Amino acid sequence: MAADTPNGPLPHGNSAHTSKDAFKGSSKDAFKGSSNGSLPDGGSAGASNGSLPPRGSGEPPVPVPPVLGVSVAPSAGAATVALGMPGSAPPPGSAFDAHHPPDAALVGDCVHCGFCLPTCPTYVLWGEEMDSPRGRIDIMKAGLEGDAFDAGSVRHLDQCLGCMACVTACPSGVQYDKLIESTRAQLERRVQRPRAERLLRALIYGLFPYPRRLRALRGPLRVYQASGLGRLLARGGVLRRLPRPLQAMESLAPRLGHVDKLPEHTPAVGARRRTVGLLTGCVQGTFFPDVNAATVRVLAAEGCDVVVPRRQSCCGALSAHAGRAPEAEGFAKSVIETFEAAGVETVVVNAAGCGSNLKEYGHQLRDEPDWARRAEALAAKVKDITELLDELGPVAPRHPLPMTVAYQDACHLAHAQAVRDQPRRLLRAVPGLETRELAEAEICCGSAGTYNLLHAEPARELGERKAKAVLATGADIMVTANPGCWMQVATTLARMGERLPVAHTVQVLDASIRGVPVDRLLARALEGPGTVISYATPGTRATRRSSREAEPPGRAPVGR
């Protein structure tokens, strides 16, 4: 009989007390997944029974019903090794070279208990053991023991989103984040990818980590949006005939508006409590400048002198998560120099992926002692905007915002940084605001940095799971802490024929501090800069407020 875990019986009938010896040997043969549309023992790949307890919260999780019960997603056919689909060529000879292979001691920490399985997006989609954290760790272990990778091994490792939900779920403290990052760096050096994928990766990593190149793209993109050409191409079916990655890029591009240049120095309102520097970010600064402007206003209102250093480079998050280690290290050094020169007490980040990466600078630069020391010093100063505001406590008065908020945990905030309670406390402190939890909150939305461009189909399926979970809350607005999550969920909602206002946590706090009426906030979060451009048919429902089947008896629509 299968042992029970906090999320139900372990898939594949494995006991939580299974001996590690049972998993020795060739993992690629031992863990072949079921490709016939169901899991062994009748298990469902989406068998999460509710949210996992936040680490260190001291509070029990709020039970939420699962949204979907589909066992195996349609993309499984192109993803699972059982069907022998083509993939990147394996590295020649042994799996790893001598430069930072995955740490054997960290690999040995995994006891194959299975607690990670119901939180792993690819395992939930496909029910394939080798597309789970413990399956991927077994691939790494085999590589360390001398096995050569095959194309299937490379594909399983590539298909990991790097969401770190397994890090939260693991009772043994397995540092999967460091294992997958070192493994990806090996693959990036040693794997010969198909030509089309090499070109796609060259485009992605030659554009998105470079703020100047992104800003240069704003002009043509704004003309494209204003001309209505996108709608014509959509109606003519042209967009559907584009390659999937290009379709994803076109649909994810947010609505562009005017960009106000942030002052290099903004003084605190009232007594100064902290001097902080703001990391403006690449995508955040280019496509979501309103978030940065709101961040500066909120910090100043809460007693912070705000410094915005000029000529900031990318922080290196996209590069680090993709295994492009030399590139990531170069970006890290640039950011360290920039904020050392700024002389700030705290480095504030409002994009979850960037914040998690900055906190790992010491590890990334561990081979260079002087840089490692400087990196550790900077990492100790880094805080997400919600971390800092929660630590300082509010001094600026809050005005009511009578609305319901579906708070979506960004993976690199909740899992990689363990920041879960702080944004919820800040939102709940706004008078009249009610937060609602999502089902499957631990499951990634599918954005995962560049994952929705490199693996468009599973990203689409994960986006739909998350969008349905958001809609099921009946909330007036979705609030998140990462531009990738924002674009992914908003775009998915529009594709499903739904429109829902989406905002960053700091924008809600800014509206409350400034006394912005709730209907104006919701309207801007639906149609303002940073929102999705929908090519839906005229029958598309405009907002959840107008499309909600019925309000509870005696309750007037919020904000009207």
Secondary structure, DSSP 8 states (H G I E B T S, - for coil): ---EETTEE-GGG--TT--GGGG-S-HHHHT----SSS-GGG--TT---S----TT--S-------S---SS-TTHHHH-GGGT----B--SSSS--SSS---HHHHHT-----TTGGG-HHHHHH--GGGSHHHHHHHHHHHHTT----HHHHHHHHT-----HHHHH-TT---HHHHHHHHHHHHHHH-B--HHHHHHHHHHHTTTT-HHHHHHHHHHHHHHHHHTHHHHHHHTTTGGGS-HHHHHHHHH-----------SEE--SSS--EEEEEE--SHHHHH-HHHHHHHHHHHHHTTEEEE--SS----SHHHHHTT-HHHHHHHHHHHHHHHHHHT-SEEEE-SHHHHHHHTTHHHHTTTSHHHHHHHHHHHTTEEEHHHHHHHH---S------EEEEE---HHHHTSS---HHHHHHHHTSTTEEEE--TTTTS--S-TTTHHHHSHHHHHHHHHHHHHHHHHTT-SEEEES-HHHHHHHHHHHHHTT----EEEHHHHHHHHHHT--HHHHHHHHHHSTTS------TTS---HHHH-S---TT---TT-
